[in-house]
């Protein structure tokens, strides 16, 4: 496997994936980690984002979920579940409305058929957005989600603008230039 500069940097720093630098750029620009205590990482595998959060905020309570296994991370409580089943996890459910940060690097398996892929991406983004809004602290919660530039992006951004006080789009430097991935940021303001 060929590692680019971001991949090499991640390996050198002990991170599980180059994706940590995408999240790092967004949280640096938005100050999303300020006062952050409870964090929910949706679609956490391989665990790089949870690892980054724990590295940055030692006292953060990080809850990660994915249908794929992840190797244990100190201070991260991992649940092997689908996002649709999040309410069945008592430990997370009891914290509903108290999360300061919900992050999602979740993506569906792609078929290569754009109309199907775009629909699947939107559906997964929509489910994730709905969960984030339910679980976030409405006075200062922040949501960061990976999505893709496609015909459904405007619909997702419009929905987020109706829910959050501040919505921004990011294309971090660590994202491959040819990649259609893009990140949406939504924040509640006091």
C-alpha positions as CSV (number, residue, x, y, z in Angstrom):
1,X,0.0,0.0,0.0
2,X,1.4,3.4,-1.0
3,X,1.2,6.1,1.7
4,X,1.0,9.7,0.7
5,X,2.4,12.5,2.9
6,X,-0.7,12.5,5.1
7,X,-0.6,8.8,5.5
8,X,3.1,8.9,6.4
9,X,2.5,11.6,8.9
10,X,-0.4,9.7,10.5
11,X,1.8,6.6,10.8
12,X,4.7,8.6,12.3
13,X,2.4,10.1,14.9
14,X,0.8,6.8,15.7
15,X,-2.7,7.6,14.3
16,X,-4.8,4.9,12.7
17,X,-5.6,6.8,9.6
18,X,-4.9,10.0,7.6
19,X,-8.5,11.1,8.2
20,X,-7.4,12.5,11.6
21,X,-5.9,15.5,9.8
22,X,-9.2,16.3,8.1
23,X,-10.9,16.4,11.5
24,X,-8.0,18.3,13.0
25,X,-8.2,21.1,10.4
26,X,-12.0,21.5,10.9
27,X,-11.8,21.6,14.7
28,X,-8.9,24.0,14.6
29,X,-10.7,26.4,12.3
30,X,-14.0,26.2,14.2
31,X,-12.8,25.8,17.8
32,X,-15.1,22.8,18.0
33,X,-13.2,21.2,20.9
34,X,-13.6,24.1,23.3
35,X,-15.4,23.0,26.4
36,X,-15.9,19.5,24.9
37,X,-16.8,16.8,27.4
38,X,-19.0,14.2,25.7
39,X,-18.2,13.1,22.2
40,X,-20.1,10.6,19.9
41,X,-18.1,9.1,17.0
42,X,-20.5,7.5,14.4
43,X,-18.9,5.2,11.9
44,X,-15.8,5.1,14.0
45,X,-13.8,2.3,12.3
46,X,-10.8,2.2,12.3
47,X,-10.9,4.6,15.3
48,X,-8.7,7.4,14.1
49,X,-11.1,10.2,15.0
50,X,-11.8,8.8,18.5
51,X,-8.1,8.4,19.0
52,X,-7.5,12.0,17.9
53,X,-10.2,13.3,20.3
54,X,-8.8,11.4,23.3
55,X,-5.3,12.6,22.4
56,X,-6.5,16.2,22.4
57,X,-8.9,16.1,25.3
58,X,-7.8,13.5,27.9
59,X,-10.9,14.0,30.1
60,X,-13.4,13.7,27.2
61,X,-16.0,10.9,27.4
62,X,-15.8,9.4,23.9
63,X,-18.4,6.9,22.7
64,X,-17.8,5.2,19.4
65,X,-20.0,3.1,17.3
66,X,-19.7,1.1,14.1
67,X,-20.8,-2.1,12.5
68,X,-17.1,-2.9,12.0
69,X,-14.8,-3.8,14.9
70,X,-12.1,-1.4,16.0
71,X,-9.0,-2.2,18.1
72,X,-9.5,-0.8,21.7
73,X,-8.5,2.8,22.4
74,X,-7.8,3.9,25.9
75,X,-10.7,6.0,27.2
76,X,-13.1,5.2,24.3
77,X,-16.2,3.2,24.9
78,X,-16.9,1.3,21.7
79,X,-20.3,-0.3,20.7
80,X,-20.6,-2.6,17.7
81,X,-24.0,-1.5,16.5
82,X,-25.7,0.1,13.5
83,X,-26.6,3.8,13.9
84,X,-30.2,2.9,13.6
85,X,-29.9,1.0,16.8
86,X,-28.2,3.7,18.9
87,X,-31.1,4.1,21.3
88,X,-30.8,0.5,22.4
89,X,-27.4,1.3,23.9
90,X,-28.3,2.3,27.4
91,X,-24.9,3.9,28.2
92,X,-25.3,6.3,25.2
93,X,-29.0,6.7,25.4
94,X,-28.8,8.0,29.0
95,X,-26.6,10.9,27.7
96,X,-29.0,12.0,25.0
97,X,-29.0,15.8,24.8
98,X,-25.6,16.2,26.5
99,X,-23.1,15.6,23.7
100,X,-20.9,18.5,22.8
101,X,-19.6,17.0,19.6
102,X,-21.0,14.4,17.2
103,X,-18.6,13.4,14.4
104,X,-19.3,11.1,11.5
105,X,-16.9,9.7,8.9
106,X,-19.6,7.2,7.9
107,X,-20.0,6.3,4.2
108,X,-22.1,3.6,2.5
109,X,-20.5,0.9,0.3
110,X,-20.6,2.5,-3.2
111,X,-22.0,0.6,-6.2
112,X,-20.5,2.9,-8.9
113,X,-24.1,3.7,-10.1
114,X,-24.3,7.4,-9.3
115,X,-28.1,7.7,-8.8
116,X,-28.1,4.8,-6.3
117,X,-24.9,5.9,-4.5
118,X,-26.2,9.5,-4.2
119,X,-29.4,8.3,-2.7
120,X,-27.6,5.9,-0.3
121,X,-25.2,8.6,0.8
122,X,-28.1,11.1,1.4
123,X,-30.1,8.5,3.4
124,X,-27.1,7.6,5.6
125,X,-26.3,11.3,6.1
126,X,-29.9,12.1,7.0
127,X,-30.1,9.3,9.6
128,X,-26.8,10.5,11.0
129,X,-28.0,14.1,11.1
130,X,-31.2,13.2,12.9
131,X,-29.3,11.2,15.5
132,X,-26.8,14.1,16.0
133,X,-29.6,16.6,16.6
134,X,-31.2,14.2,19.1
135,X,-28.0,13.6,21.0
136,X,-26.4,17.0,20.9
137,X,-26.5,19.6,23.7
138,X,-28.8,22.3,22.0
139,X,-27.0,25.2,23.7
140,X,-23.5,24.5,22.3
141,X,-23.4,21.2,20.4
142,X,-21.3,20.8,17.2
143,X,-21.8,18.3,14.4
144,X,-19.2,17.4,11.8
145,X,-20.1,14.9,9.0
146,X,-18.4,13.6,5.9
147,X,-20.5,13.6,2.8
148,X,-19.8,13.9,-0.9
149,X,-20.3,16.6,-3.6
150,X,-23.2,15.4,-5.5
151,X,-26.8,16.3,-6.5
152,X,-28.0,15.7,-2.9
153,X,-25.5,18.0,-1.1
154,X,-27.6,21.1,-1.4
155,X,-30.6,19.3,0.1
156,X,-28.5,18.1,3.1
157,X,-27.0,21.6,3.6
158,X,-30.4,23.2,3.5
159,X,-31.8,20.7,6.1
160,X,-28.8,21.5,8.3
161,X,-29.3,25.2,7.9
162,X,-32.8,24.7,9.2
163,X,-31.5,22.9,12.3
164,X,-28.3,24.6,13.3
165,X,-27.4,28.3,14.0
166,X,-24.1,28.0,12.0
167,X,-23.4,25.7,9.0
168,X,-20.1,25.6,7.1
169,X,-18.5,23.5,4.4
170,X,-14.9,22.3,4.5
171,X,-12.7,20.6,2.0
172,X,-9.6,19.9,4.2
173,X,-6.1,19.9,2.8
174,X,-5.8,16.2,3.8
175,X,-8.7,15.2,1.5
176,X,-7.4,13.9,-1.8
177,X,-8.0,16.6,-4.5
178,X,-9.8,14.1,-6.8
179,X,-12.0,12.9,-4.0
180,X,-15.6,14.1,-4.0
181,X,-15.7,14.0,-0.2
182,X,-16.6,17.1,1.7
183,X,-17.3,17.9,5.3
184,X,-20.3,19.8,6.8
185,X,-20.1,21.5,10.1
186,X,-23.2,22.5,12.1
187,X,-23.3,24.2,15.5
188,X,-25.8,25.4,18.0
189,X,-25.0,28.7,19.6
190,X,-26.0,29.8,23.0
